[in-house]
Amino acid sequence: MKKRQLGNQGLTVSEIGLGCMGMTSAYGDADEAEAIRVIHRAIDLGVTLLDTAELYGPYTNEELVGRAIKGRRDEVVIATKFGLAISNGMVSGTDSSPENVRRVCDASLLRLGVDYIDLFYQHRVDQNVPIEDTVGALAELVQQGKVRYLGLSEAGVETIKRAHAVHPISALQTEYSLWERSPEARILPALRELKIGFVPYSPIGRGFLTGQIQSFADLAEDDYRRYDPRFQGDNFDKNLQIVEEVAQIAQAKGATKSQIAIAWLLYQGDDIVPIPGTKRLPYLEENVGATEVALTPEDLAKLDQLASVTSGDRYTPAMMARVES
């Protein structure tokens, strides 16, 4: 698999990564043995970037990734996150205080079973802690060898610039896909000005763009997408139009809808590394196959028009309150 650069500090990763969140939470039942097989197969296929966070589980996702990479540490780039306060297994707020930055780093190192974290993201911006204080603490971790590169997630332009002025930021992780185009207006231009890489999560719209979900009833009772506005009522029906358009191009290309969605992202720039998440081997191999899909200017133009079709906010109001733009 081809490599891409995130930032200009030396971080090199595979052109697509693997989102590991769903292996332990959020999308129905978890199967640890299958998840570990997925991670091993991903590495065999050339995927190097593995994305996790203390929140996922919480904590159990990092432990799973740690078990999966045992003996293969040098083949992977581990990205994890801090900054969301967790109480009784739930998010109770944000905490990017220097003390918590250090605490989470040490705890994540233990759970992952590694000596350093390759890419350490702030999961959400903390409005109560100046970003300069947070990044200052992260810079100390870099100096100590516990962290190699720094990242932000769902941060706005001003926060990104202030953070980058304290210590180089290598990557921003934010939702970006055929049905979520908001980063294009301000975020992407700012990242490119500062030479910061972009890691889109949910590149296939939390699974919606696969076409596998045809009704709200298809979601398991414990699937968090039941609370996602884009999966609700009329929004669901309207968003199926996007799937239909993607399906037409997929059929013409002899590809799957997921592959078209991921390929579209890869065509948006060499500084973009999507991280489709899966816990199933067939879907992993399907996602990796997106790197071989060729899209013409005509294909891209048709896909670009889908932004106007998307219906519904991407998060509940409470979750949107933690997202900068």
Backbone torsions as a table, in degrees:
resi	resn	phi	psi	omega
1	MET	NA	143.3	179.5
2	LYS	-67.1	159.7	179.9
3	LYS	-108.7	155.2	174.2
4	ARG	-135.7	154.3	178.7
5	GLN	-95.8	135.4	171.0
6	LEU	-108.8	111.5	-176.3
7	GLY	75.1	-172.8	178.3
8	ASN	-122.3	29.2	177.2
9	GLN	-98.3	-1.6	176.8
10	GLY	112.2	3.9	-178.8
11	LEU	-79.7	115.2	179.6
12	THR	-117.3	131.7	-178.1
13	VAL	-139.0	170.2	174.0
14	SER	-66.2	157.0	-173.9
15	GLU	-69.2	-19.4	164.2
16	ILE	-130.6	150.6	178.2
17	GLY	-111.7	-168.1	-179.9
18	LEU	-127.8	117.4	173.6
19	GLY	-81.2	125.2	-172.7
20	CYS	-101.8	-3.1	-173.6
21	MET	-52.3	-48.7	-174.5
22	GLY	-67.3	-7.4	-179.8
23	MET	-71.9	-20.0	-179.5
24	THR	-130.0	-7.9	-175.8
25	SER	-163.0	168.0	167.2
26	ALA	83.3	-41.5	-173.1
27	TYR	-116.1	52.7	176.5
28	GLY	84.3	-160.7	-173.9
29	ASP	-61.7	145.5	178.2
30	ALA	-105.4	145.9	177.9
31	ASP	-132.9	99.1	-173.3
32	GLU	-60.8	-43.8	-178.2
33	ALA	-60.6	-43.1	178.6
34	GLU	-66.8	-39.2	179.9
35	ALA	-61.4	-42.7	179.3
36	ILE	-66.1	-37.1	175.3
37	ARG	-62.4	-38.4	178.5
38	VAL	-63.0	-46.5	179.7
39	ILE	-62.3	-44.1	179.1
40	HIS	-61.7	-43.5	-179.8
41	ARG	-66.4	-38.1	177.5
42	ALA	-58.4	-45.9	179.1
43	ILE	-62.0	-41.9	179.0
44	ASP	-61.3	-33.0	-178.8
45	LEU	-83.2	-2.4	177.3
46	GLY	100.5	4.1	176.5
47	VAL	-75.2	124.7	-178.3
48	THR	-109.6	-28.7	-174.5
49	LEU	-88.9	115.3	177.4
50	LEU	-111.3	125.9	-174.1
51	ASP	-110.6	124.9	179.2
52	THR	-141.1	-171.2	178.3
53	ALA	-169.8	154.6	176.6
54	GLU	-61.8	-30.9	-177.8
55	LEU	-65.8	-32.1	-173.4
56	TYR	-69.5	112.4	-176.7
57	GLY	125.2	-65.7	-2.7
58	PRO	-73.1	158.5	173.8
59	TYR	76.5	-35.8	-172.7
60	THR	-66.5	-26.3	-179.1
61	ASN	-67.9	-42.9	176.5
62	GLU	-61.9	-40.1	179.0
63	GLU	-62.7	-41.9	178.2
64	LEU	-62.2	-48.4	178.9
65	VAL	-59.9	-40.4	178.7
66	GLY	-59.8	-42.8	178.4
67	ARG	-66.8	-37.3	-176.6
68	ALA	-69.2	-33.1	-175.4
69	ILE	-93.6	1.5	180.0
70	LYS	-57.3	124.2	-178.1
71	GLY	87.2	-4.8	-178.5
72	ARG	-130.9	22.7	-175.2
73	ARG	-55.0	-39.9	-175.5
74	ASP	-72.2	-7.8	-178.5
75	GLU	-95.1	-5.2	-172.3
76	VAL	-128.9	158.1	172.0
77	VAL	-113.0	115.2	-176.5
78	ILE	-95.0	121.8	174.4
79	ALA	-113.1	128.0	175.3
80	THR	-138.3	177.4	-169.2
81	LYS	-139.4	155.6	176.5
82	PHE	-133.9	173.0	166.7
83	GLY	113.2	-6.1	174.4
84	LEU	-107.5	124.1	178.6
85	ALA	-70.4	132.6	-176.0
86	ILE	-118.9	127.4	178.8
87	SER	-135.2	122.5	-178.3
88	ASN	54.0	39.5	176.8
89	GLY	79.3	4.4	-177.7
90	MET	-124.0	155.3	176.0
91	VAL	-73.9	124.6	-178.9
92	SER	-111.8	0.8	-178.9
93	GLY	153.1	-158.8	178.0
94	THR	-117.8	154.2	175.7
95	ASP	-155.5	94.7	176.2
96	SER	-112.1	29.7	175.3
97	SER	-63.9	149.7	178.4
98	PRO	-52.8	-37.1	179.8
99	GLU	-63.1	-42.4	-179.4
100	ASN	-72.4	-34.6	176.3
101	VAL	-56.2	-47.4	-178.8
102	ARG	-67.9	-40.5	-178.5
103	ARG	-63.8	-47.0	-178.6
104	VAL	-65.9	-40.0	178.7
105	CYS	-56.5	-50.2	-178.6
106	ASP	-63.3	-40.3	-179.9
107	ALA	-67.4	-40.0	179.6
108	SER	-66.7	-39.5	177.2
109	LEU	-58.8	-41.4	179.2
110	LEU	-66.7	-45.7	-178.3
111	ARG	-65.2	-38.5	-179.8
112	LEU	-78.5	-19.6	-179.2
113	GLY	69.6	35.6	-178.2
114	VAL	-126.0	166.2	-179.7
115	ASP	-90.9	-18.2	-179.5
116	TYR	-153.7	154.6	174.5
117	ILE	-101.1	128.6	-178.5
118	ASP	-68.7	-48.4	-176.1
119	LEU	-135.1	115.6	-175.3
120	PHE	-111.8	112.8	-178.0
121	TYR	-97.7	145.5	161.8
122	GLN	-79.9	119.8	-171.7
123	HIS	-66.9	-43.3	174.2
124	ARG	-146.0	147.2	-179.8
125	VAL	-65.2	135.7	178.2
126	ASP	-98.8	110.6	-178.0
127	GLN	-69.9	-11.9	-178.3
128	ASN	-96.4	-5.6	-179.0
129	VAL	-128.8	122.3	178.4
130	PRO	-55.0	135.0	-178.2
131	ILE	-60.4	-27.9	178.2
132	GLU	-62.9	-37.3	179.0
133	ASP	-68.6	-41.7	-180.0
134	THR	-64.0	-49.0	-178.2
135	VAL	-68.4	-30.6	175.4
136	GLY	-61.2	-42.3	177.4
137	ALA	-66.7	-37.8	177.8
138	LEU	-64.8	-39.5	178.9
139	ALA	-61.0	-36.2	176.3
140	GLU	-63.7	-38.3	178.2
141	LEU	-65.6	-35.0	175.8
142	VAL	-64.7	-44.0	179.5
143	GLN	-62.3	-32.9	-179.7
144	GLN	-81.0	-8.5	179.9
145	GLY	84.2	7.1	179.9
146	LYS	-82.0	-23.4	-179.4
147	VAL	-135.9	143.3	179.7
148	ARG	-101.9	-42.8	-177.2
149	TYR	-136.4	153.9	-175.9
150	LEU	-111.3	147.2	178.3
151	GLY	-141.2	164.1	174.2
152	LEU	-125.9	158.0	176.7
153	SER	-133.5	130.3	178.7
154	GLU	55.4	37.6	177.3
155	ALA	-95.7	147.3	177.5
156	GLY	-83.9	172.9	-173.7
157	VAL	-58.7	-46.9	-177.2
158	GLU	-64.7	-40.7	177.4
159	THR	-62.6	-42.9	179.7
160	ILE	-59.4	-46.4	-178.2
161	LYS	-65.3	-41.7	179.5
162	ARG	-65.9	-40.6	179.4
163	ALA	-64.8	-46.0	-176.3
164	HIS	-63.9	-25.9	179.1
165	ALA	-73.0	-22.7	179.4
166	VAL	-85.8	-45.7	178.5
167	HIS	-154.0	140.5	-178.4
168	PRO	-54.6	131.4	174.4
169	ILE	-97.6	130.0	-176.9
170	SER	-91.3	-30.4	-174.4
171	ALA	-151.8	147.1	168.9
172	LEU	-115.1	131.0	175.3
173	GLN	-107.8	123.5	-178.7
174	THR	-152.0	153.1	177.3
175	GLU	-66.1	133.7	178.9
176	TYR	-159.1	127.8	-177.9
177	SER	-167.5	-177.4	177.3
178	LEU	-58.6	-26.1	-179.4
179	TRP	-109.4	7.2	175.6
180	GLU	-139.7	97.1	-171.5
181	ARG	-110.2	8.8	-174.2
182	SER	-57.3	-31.0	-179.9
183	PRO	-63.4	-17.3	-172.7
184	GLU	-67.6	-29.6	-174.3
185	ALA	-70.0	-49.8	-173.9
186	ARG	-126.5	-39.2	-173.0
187	ILE	-65.2	-53.8	-177.2
188	LEU	-60.2	-44.7	177.2
189	PRO	-59.2	-39.7	179.7
190	ALA	-66.6	-42.3	179.1
191	LEU	-60.6	-42.1	-178.1
192	ARG	-70.8	-32.2	175.2
193	GLU	-64.4	-38.2	-176.8
194	LEU	-92.5	-2.0	-178.6
195	LYS	62.9	45.7	177.4
196	ILE	-108.2	134.2	179.1
197	GLY	-74.7	163.1	-177.0
198	PHE	-125.4	126.8	-179.1
199	VAL	-117.7	96.3	179.5
200	PRO	-75.1	127.7	171.6
201	TYR	-99.4	166.4	-174.5
202	SER	50.9	50.1	-177.1
203	PRO	-68.0	-16.9	175.4
204	ILE	-114.3	33.1	172.4
205	GLY	59.8	47.5	-178.4
206	ARG	53.0	36.2	177.4
207	GLY	89.9	-12.2	-176.3
208	PHE	-62.7	-39.5	-175.5
209	LEU	-73.4	-5.8	176.1
210	THR	-72.9	-22.5	-175.5
211	GLY	80.8	1.1	-179.0
212	GLN	-75.0	-23.7	-177.9
213	ILE	-101.8	108.1	-176.1
214	GLN	-104.0	-11.3	177.4
215	SER	-155.8	159.9	178.7
216	PHE	-57.7	-32.9	-178.2
217	ALA	-66.8	-16.1	178.6
218	ASP	-71.4	-14.7	-178.4
219	LEU	-85.6	133.5	177.8
220	ALA	-62.7	157.2	-177.2
221	GLU	-59.0	-32.0	-178.4
222	ASP	-99.1	15.3	179.2
223	ASP	-83.8	121.8	-173.8
224	TYR	-67.5	-15.3	178.6
225	ARG	-66.3	-13.5	174.9
226	ARG	-62.9	-17.6	179.5
227	TYR	-104.9	1.4	-179.4
228	ASP	-80.3	123.9	-177.1
229	PRO	-55.8	-32.0	-177.2
230	ARG	-74.3	-10.9	177.1
231	PHE	-101.0	7.1	-174.4
232	GLN	-101.2	138.6	167.4
233	GLY	42.5	-127.6	-177.4
234	ASP	-63.1	-31.0	178.5
235	ASN	-57.5	-44.0	-178.9
236	PHE	-57.2	-50.5	-176.9
237	ASP	-62.9	-41.8	180.0
238	LYS	-66.4	-38.2	-178.0
239	ASN	-71.8	-18.5	174.7
240	LEU	-62.9	-22.3	176.8
241	GLN	-62.3	-35.8	178.4
242	ILE	-63.0	-45.3	-179.6
243	VAL	-60.2	-39.8	-179.6
244	GLU	-63.9	-40.6	179.4
245	GLU	-67.7	-43.2	178.2
246	VAL	-62.8	-38.8	-179.0
247	ALA	-60.3	-37.2	-179.2
248	GLN	-64.1	-43.6	179.0
249	ILE	-69.6	-39.5	179.2
250	ALA	-59.6	-44.1	-179.3
251	GLN	-63.4	-41.2	180.0
252	ALA	-65.9	-29.8	-177.2
253	LYS	-91.9	-8.6	-173.4
254	GLY	67.7	32.5	-178.5
255	ALA	-121.7	175.1	175.5
256	THR	-95.1	164.9	179.1
257	LYS	-62.7	-39.8	178.0
258	SER	-60.4	-42.3	-179.1
259	GLN	-64.3	-37.6	177.8
260	ILE	-65.0	-43.1	-179.2
261	ALA	-62.5	-42.6	-179.2
262	ILE	-71.9	-42.4	179.7
263	ALA	-60.4	-40.1	177.9
264	TRP	-56.4	-42.6	178.8
265	LEU	-63.9	-42.2	-179.8
266	LEU	-61.5	-29.8	179.3
267	TYR	-78.2	-8.4	-178.5
268	GLN	-80.0	-7.6	177.3
269	GLY	152.4	148.7	180.0
270	ASP	-72.8	-7.4	178.9
271	ASP	-94.5	11.0	-177.1
272	ILE	-112.6	128.6	-179.9
273	VAL	-129.7	94.5	179.4
274	PRO	-69.1	152.3	-180.0
275	ILE	-125.6	72.2	177.1
276	PRO	-60.2	137.0	-179.6
277	GLY	-101.7	143.2	173.9
278	THR	-160.2	159.1	175.0
279	LYS	-124.4	13.8	-177.8
280	ARG	-124.6	135.1	-178.3
281	LEU	-58.1	-47.7	-178.5
282	PRO	-58.8	-38.7	-180.0
283	TYR	-70.3	-36.3	176.0
284	LEU	-58.4	-50.9	-177.2
285	GLU	-64.9	-35.3	175.5
286	GLU	-62.7	-46.2	-179.3
287	ASN	-62.4	-43.4	179.2
288	VAL	-62.2	-32.9	178.7
289	GLY	-63.4	-16.1	178.4
290	ALA	-62.3	-25.4	-179.0
291	THR	-67.3	-15.2	-179.3
292	GLU	-100.1	-0.8	-177.5
293	VAL	-83.7	127.2	178.5
294	ALA	-101.0	128.1	178.4
295	LEU	-112.9	135.7	178.7
296	THR	-86.6	165.9	174.7
297	PRO	-56.5	-34.2	178.7
298	GLU	-66.9	-42.0	176.8
299	ASP	-59.7	-46.3	-177.5
300	LEU	-64.4	-38.1	179.7
301	ALA	-64.0	-41.6	178.4
302	LYS	-64.1	-42.9	-179.1
303	LEU	-68.1	-36.6	179.9
304	ASP	-59.5	-30.9	-176.7
305	GLN	-72.8	-12.1	-175.2
306	LEU	-71.2	-15.5	-179.2
307	ALA	-58.3	-32.4	-177.2
308	SER	-75.0	-11.8	-177.1
309	VAL	-87.9	-30.8	-173.2
310	THR	-53.4	132.8	-178.1
311	SER	-124.0	127.8	176.8
312	GLY	103.5	150.6	174.1
313	ASP	-70.0	156.8	-176.9
314	ARG	-83.2	-13.7	177.8
315	TYR	-141.4	167.4	170.7
316	THR	-67.4	161.5	-179.7
317	PRO	-55.8	-38.6	-178.7
318	ALA	-64.4	-40.7	-179.9
319	MET	-75.1	-35.0	177.6
320	MET	-63.9	-27.4	-179.7
321	ALA	-64.0	-20.4	-179.3
322	ARG	-95.8	5.0	-177.2
323	VAL	-107.5	127.5	174.4
324	GLU	-93.1	163.8	178.2
325	SER	-139.7	NA	NA
